[in-house]
Amino acid sequence: MDMIERAMPVGAIEGPRMPSIGGSAKERQERRRSLFERQSGKCHWCGGAMSLEAHVPPMGPRRDYATFEHIVPKSKGGKSNFANVVLAHTICNLKRGNPAAAE
């Protein structure tokens, strides 16, 4: 199974138009929640549980925070839409780096 198939379970997106991930902070949070639900709260790369809360003061950043991750990186021509974006832990996103689309 390639990365795009893994990112897009059958029936995950309905209709011909796929919304962009950008927009206001409120719109991004709504899209993050939609992706979170699509992925059952699990990191796309490691399968671990994620949180929609960015931090818990005074402890600082959460390791399990759900960040937007492009399957095909923007630098390689990937788009910011639901077909190309998943949620992943920040550390998983950083470990992956900027691979070519075929990787």
VMD Tcl script that draws the C-alpha trace (Angstrom):
set ca {
  {0.00 0.00 0.00}
  {1.47 3.35 -0.96}
  {1.40 6.44 1.27}
  {-1.57 8.07 -0.47}
  {-3.67 4.90 -0.12}
  {-2.69 4.67 3.55}
  {-3.62 8.33 4.08}
  {-6.99 8.05 2.39}
  {-9.14 5.17 3.61}
  {-11.95 4.22 1.26}
  {-14.90 6.53 1.74}
  {-12.93 9.06 3.82}
  {-13.81 11.95 1.51}
  {-17.14 12.38 -0.15}
  {-17.82 14.59 -3.11}
  {-15.55 15.92 -5.85}
  {-14.23 18.94 -3.96}
  {-11.54 18.53 -1.32}
  {-11.22 21.51 1.05}
  {-7.90 23.20 1.65}
  {-6.25 22.90 5.06}
  {-5.49 26.64 5.24}
  {-7.78 29.37 6.52}
  {-8.39 31.04 9.84}
  {-7.24 29.52 13.14}
  {-10.81 28.39 13.82}
  {-11.08 26.75 10.37}
  {-7.73 24.97 10.82}
  {-8.86 23.68 14.22}
  {-12.10 22.37 12.69}
  {-10.10 20.61 9.94}
  {-7.68 19.22 12.54}
  {-10.69 17.80 14.42}
  {-12.08 16.25 11.20}
  {-8.73 14.60 10.46}
  {-8.47 13.48 14.08}
  {-11.84 11.75 13.78}
  {-10.95 10.25 10.37}
  {-7.82 8.73 11.93}
  {-9.56 7.65 15.16}
  {-7.16 9.84 17.17}
  {-4.09 7.85 16.04}
  {-0.81 9.15 14.58}
  {-0.57 8.34 10.88}
  {3.04 7.16 11.18}
  {3.38 5.35 14.53}
  {-0.26 4.60 15.37}
  {0.05 6.12 18.86}
  {-2.69 8.14 20.52}
  {-2.71 11.89 19.81}
  {-4.14 14.98 21.52}
  {-5.80 18.04 20.03}
  {-4.53 20.13 22.95}
  {-1.26 21.89 22.09}
  {0.05 22.23 25.64}
  {-0.81 21.86 29.26}
  {0.58 24.83 31.23}
  {2.96 25.00 32.99}
  {4.42 21.80 31.56}
  {4.95 23.16 28.04}
  {4.44 21.48 24.66}
  {2.79 18.07 24.54}
  {4.63 15.22 22.84}
  {1.34 13.73 21.64}
  {0.04 16.89 19.90}
  {-1.60 16.23 16.52}
  {0.16 18.26 13.80}
  {-0.69 18.55 10.10}
  {1.58 16.33 7.98}
  {1.74 16.37 4.18}
  {2.05 12.90 2.62}
  {3.66 14.43 -0.47}
  {5.62 17.42 0.94}
  {4.65 20.88 -0.28}
  {8.25 21.31 -1.45}
  {7.73 18.31 -3.77}
  {4.46 19.65 -5.19}
  {2.05 18.27 -2.58}
  {-1.18 20.16 -1.97}
  {-2.70 21.23 1.34}
  {-5.97 19.32 1.01}
  {-7.58 16.35 2.74}
  {-6.25 13.97 0.10}
  {-2.64 14.83 0.98}
  {-2.77 15.79 4.67}
  {-2.89 13.57 7.75}
  {-2.22 14.14 11.44}
  {0.96 12.94 13.11}
  {2.87 13.53 16.34}
  {5.31 16.42 15.99}
  {8.24 14.07 16.61}
  {7.02 11.59 13.96}
  {6.64 14.45 11.49}
  {10.18 15.66 12.24}
  {11.66 12.15 12.01}
  {10.11 11.68 8.58}
  {11.71 14.84 7.27}
  {11.11 15.80 3.64}
  {11.08 12.55 1.63}
  {10.39 12.27 -2.06}
  {6.80 11.32 -2.96}
  {7.86 7.77 -3.91}
  {9.34 7.06 -0.46}
}
mol new
graphics top color blue
foreach p $ca { graphics top sphere $p radius 0.5 }
foreach p [lrange $ca 0 end-1] q [lrange $ca 1 end] { graphics top cylinder $p $q radius 0.2 }
display resetview
